[in-house]
């Protein structure tokens, strides 16, 4: 009898300890009950909250009388990853609280993927922090906090993460600390750091290609298009890449674009990853030549002075030998590469009467295509020339065919046809040198020739001003910057909004002046105009595109977005027969507000 009673107490003690450990370490109750009570294996009610199809049917957990005194404090942890996935964990006493938390998190981080692993335990305490979480969810701009972690219990709310700008940090910290109170203090620690773009492609189950990482929308679209185009027939591509508008386009994007086609067609891929300074390439290929070509390319594209490169390409003789087509380090366009130098190198020369492209010509055009894809606002004039021998009209027709050969190849490399404007010069554009130098196709930014004189006039007018000192009284400087801005104008070709190189010096100087203010925040109005040809709606569209192109350029030079105001005016009233007036009307002009706005 005593022995049986002793066994009973021992069993109850073991059961109590196991339940306590289960609660303390948030173990899966279903597994626990299945292990202890064999008949409970068929019980459909032991489900994690995020798997329950109908939470109203889930029965509360029965706690043995011997352990009724066990209680757990309600608590919650929220973590939002850079991949925009929100993970919830913690303990609450009922399903309704769990669902309310989900709703609050959806308000805090809209468009995020939610993964709820909160445990519902009837003996958990009623959360005193639920109302505070509801108020917390109303704080504007929480979705700008990267890698955010929020821990909440009855004693404290704590938040960590980082943002990309000091101004954002200051604003959010003020708003977050205002949520604290004496009975539930709020502690927020935010750092400021840039977000490095990341690309990670690897082969998953059943040969599917999984694409992960984070970058801007434009770069993601370009890479996914390449992957889907060159992936092996029947291979599924799974897009799990996050998009963040605060991530700049990666500097290594052209090098990766140049490598992806050959990687997907010549390598059985395991992984291709670029993250920060780390570059990883793993897979198998059918020949040592392909492996050596990739090794050589990576050395040039990702120099060891800036990157840590790891290449693991094994040789599998069962695989096809492969053939390198695009992998060429000479096609890499590094930051700071002169546009004019690439255009000059892209000139194609032809034999007498010929229109076909050679392998070196195609290589030059591939590099030009990469340049154009890096600058979506760039439009080129494709000029075709012939030597002076032969009939002028026949030469012009020959020049058109040469232009078309170059344009067709650029289009095949992903350049939109409307960004290439043909101009068949024929034999009229003779330059010094032999006849072989006359038979050519060359490239120029479209519209630069037609607006060069206007650009020169506005450049000379602005240059006539004495340089503005970037220190001293900011109020006096603001008036001088306003005068400089009024003299600065950007002219455009008909129906175009690409900024000519001849205007960039004035825009650089304007940005330099605007960025010189420390106490004042000058507002610059970017006003776009069009000539009166075309309907009013289209002219407004042109004006807006011109404004946005100039605003993008100013932002790229450090001018804050808050200080730029866009105003599209549409057509101006000028004489349609006056070519100079029409040219003058296709412009963007500037106005810097005289009102003094003190920076926060």
URPE-V499153 format. One record per backbone hydrogen bond with DSSP energy under -0.5 kcal/mol. CO is the residue of the C=O (numbers start at 1). NH is the residue of the N-H. E is the energy in kcal/mol with one decimal. If there is no record, write none. Layout:
# URPE-V499153
CO:NH:E
CO:NH:E
This chain:
# URPE-V499153
1:5:-2.8
2:6:-2.6
3:7:-2.2
4:8:-2.2
5:9:-2.5
6:10:-2.4
7:11:-2.7
8:12:-2.7
9:13:-2.6
10:14:-2.4
11:15:-2.7
12:16:-2.6
13:17:-2.3
14:18:-2.4
15:19:-2.4
16:20:-2.4
17:21:-2.5
18:22:-2.3
19:23:-2.4
20:24:-2.8
21:25:-2.5
22:27:-2.2
23:26:-1.0
27:29:-0.6
28:32:-1.9
29:33:-3.1
30:34:-2.4
31:35:-1.9
32:36:-2.0
33:37:-3.3
36:38:-0.7
37:40:-1.5
38:41:-1.8
39:42:-1.2
40:43:-1.5
43:46:-0.8
45:47:-1.8
48:51:-1.9
48:52:-1.1
54:57:-1.7
55:58:-1.0
61:63:-0.5
62:64:-0.5
64:67:-2.0
65:68:-1.3
67:70:-1.8
72:125:-2.6
75:91:-1.6
76:152:-3.0
77:89:-2.0
78:150:-3.1
79:81:-0.6
79:87:-3.1
81:84:-1.8
84:113:-2.2
85:81:-2.5
85:87:-0.6
86:88:-0.5
86:115:-3.1
87:79:-2.1
88:117:-2.5
89:77:-2.9
90:119:-2.8
91:75:-1.8
92:121:-2.7
94:98:-1.3
95:99:-2.4
96:100:-2.4
97:101:-2.3
98:102:-1.7
99:103:-2.0
100:104:-2.3
101:105:-2.4
102:106:-2.1
103:107:-1.5
104:108:-2.1
105:109:-2.8
109:112:-1.3
112:114:-0.5
113:86:-3.4
115:88:-2.8
115:117:-0.7
117:90:-0.6
119:92:-2.2
119:121:-0.7
121:124:-2.4
123:72:-0.8
127:130:-0.7
129:133:-2.1
130:134:-1.9
131:135:-2.0
132:136:-2.6
133:137:-1.9
135:138:-1.4
136:139:-1.5
139:142:-1.0
141:144:-1.8
142:145:-1.9
144:146:-0.6
145:148:-0.5
146:162:-1.9
148:80:-3.2
149:160:-2.2
150:78:-3.1
151:158:-2.6
152:76:-2.5
155:185:-0.6
156:153:-2.0
157:187:-2.9
158:151:-2.7
159:189:-2.7
160:149:-2.3
161:191:-1.8
162:146:-3.3
163:193:-2.4
165:169:-1.9
166:170:-2.4
167:171:-2.1
168:172:-2.5
169:173:-2.7
170:174:-1.9
171:175:-1.9
172:176:-2.9
173:177:-2.6
174:178:-1.3
176:179:-1.6
177:180:-1.3
184:181:-1.1
185:157:-2.1
187:159:-2.7
189:161:-1.1
191:163:-2.5
191:193:-0.5
194:196:-0.6
197:276:-0.8
198:214:-1.5
199:274:-2.8
200:212:-3.3
201:272:-2.9
202:204:-0.6
202:210:-3.0
204:207:-1.2
205:208:-1.8
208:204:-3.4
208:210:-0.6
209:211:-0.5
209:238:-3.5
210:202:-2.1
210:212:-0.6
211:240:-2.8
212:200:-2.4
213:242:-2.8
214:198:-2.8
215:244:-1.6
216:220:-2.1
217:221:-2.3
218:222:-2.0
219:223:-2.2
220:224:-2.7
221:225:-2.2
222:226:-1.7
223:227:-2.6
224:228:-2.8
225:229:-1.8
226:230:-2.2
227:231:-1.7
232:235:-2.6
236:209:-3.3
236:238:-0.6
237:239:-0.6
238:211:-2.8
238:240:-0.8
240:213:-0.5
242:215:-1.7
244:247:-1.7
246:248:-0.5
250:253:-1.4
252:256:-2.2
253:257:-2.9
254:258:-2.2
255:259:-1.0
256:260:-2.4
257:261:-0.7
259:263:-2.2
260:264:-2.6
261:265:-1.5
262:266:-2.1
263:267:-1.2
266:286:-0.5
267:269:-1.1
268:284:-1.6
270:203:-1.5
271:282:-3.0
272:201:-2.9
273:280:-2.6
274:199:-2.5
275:278:-2.6
277:308:-4.0
278:275:-2.6
279:310:-2.8
280:273:-2.8
281:312:-3.2
282:270:-2.3
282:271:-1.7
283:314:-2.3
284:268:-3.5
285:316:-3.0
287:291:-1.5
288:292:-2.7
289:293:-2.1
290:294:-2.2
291:295:-2.1
292:296:-2.5
293:297:-2.4
294:298:-2.8
295:299:-1.7
296:300:-1.5
297:301:-3.3
298:302:-2.4
303:306:-2.2
303:307:-2.0
307:309:-0.6
308:279:-2.6
310:281:-2.6
310:312:-0.5
312:283:-2.0
312:314:-0.6
314:285:-2.5
314:316:-0.6
315:317:-0.5
316:319:-2.0
320:286:-0.7
326:328:-1.2
328:331:-2.0
329:332:-1.5
332:334:-0.7
334:337:-1.7
338:342:-1.7
339:343:-2.4
340:344:-2.4
341:345:-2.3
342:346:-1.1
344:347:-1.3
348:441:-2.1
351:354:-2.2
358:362:-2.2
359:363:-1.8
360:364:-2.1
361:365:-2.3
362:366:-2.1
363:367:-1.6
364:368:-2.0
365:369:-2.5
366:370:-2.0
367:371:-2.1
368:372:-2.2
369:373:-2.3
370:374:-1.6
371:375:-0.9
375:378:-2.1
379:446:-2.9
380:382:-0.6
380:421:-3.0
381:383:-0.7
381:444:-2.0
382:384:-0.5
382:423:-2.7
383:442:-2.1
384:425:-1.8
384:426:-1.6
391:395:-2.4
392:396:-1.9
393:397:-2.0
394:398:-2.3
395:399:-2.5
396:400:-1.8
397:401:-1.8
398:402:-2.0
399:403:-2.3
400:404:-2.7
401:405:-2.0
402:406:-1.8
403:407:-2.8
404:408:-2.7
405:409:-1.6
406:410:-2.1
407:411:-2.4
408:412:-1.9
409:413:-0.9
410:413:-0.7
410:415:-1.9
411:414:-1.8
416:419:-1.8
417:420:-1.8
419:380:-2.6
419:421:-0.5
420:422:-0.6
421:382:-3.1
423:384:-2.0
423:425:-1.1
425:428:-1.2
426:386:-2.4
434:437:-0.9
434:438:-0.6
435:438:-1.0
435:439:-1.3
438:440:-1.5
439:350:-2.5
440:385:-2.9
441:348:-2.5
442:383:-2.7
444:381:-3.9
445:448:-1.8
447:451:-1.6
448:452:-0.8
451:455:-2.6
452:456:-2.3
453:457:-2.1
454:458:-2.3
455:459:-2.1
456:460:-2.7
457:461:-2.3
458:462:-2.4
459:463:-2.6
460:464:-1.2
462:465:-1.3
473:477:-1.8
474:478:-2.3
475:479:-1.2
476:480:-1.5
477:481:-2.7
478:482:-2.2
479:483:-1.8
480:484:-2.3
481:485:-2.7
482:486:-1.9
483:487:-1.4
484:488:-1.2
485:590:-0.6
488:590:-0.6
489:491:-0.5
490:588:-2.1
493:496:-1.9
500:503:-1.8
500:504:-0.6
501:504:-1.1
501:505:-0.6
503:507:-1.8
504:508:-2.6
505:509:-2.1
506:510:-2.5
507:511:-2.6
508:512:-2.1
509:513:-2.3
510:514:-2.5
511:515:-2.3
513:516:-1.2
514:517:-0.8
519:599:-2.7
522:524:-0.5
523:525:-0.5
523:593:-2.6
524:526:-0.6
524:565:-2.5
525:527:-0.7
525:591:-1.6
526:528:-0.5
526:567:-2.6
527:589:-2.5
528:569:-2.8
528:570:-0.7
530:572:-1.7
535:539:-2.1
536:540:-2.1
537:541:-2.0
538:542:-2.6
539:543:-2.4
540:544:-2.5
541:545:-2.5
542:546:-2.4
543:547:-2.3
544:548:-2.8
545:549:-2.2
546:550:-2.0
547:551:-2.9
548:552:-2.6
549:553:-1.7
550:554:-2.5
551:555:-2.6
552:556:-2.1
553:557:-0.8
554:557:-0.8
554:559:-2.1
555:558:-1.9
560:563:-1.4
561:564:-1.6
563:524:-3.1
565:526:-3.5
567:528:-2.2
567:569:-0.6
570:530:-2.3
572:574:-1.1
575:578:-1.8
577:579:-0.9
578:582:-2.3
579:583:-2.3
580:584:-2.2
581:585:-1.7
582:586:-0.8
583:586:-0.8
585:587:-1.4
586:492:-2.4
587:529:-2.7
588:490:-2.5
589:527:-2.7
591:525:-3.6
591:593:-0.6
595:597:-0.6
596:598:-0.6
597:521:-2.1
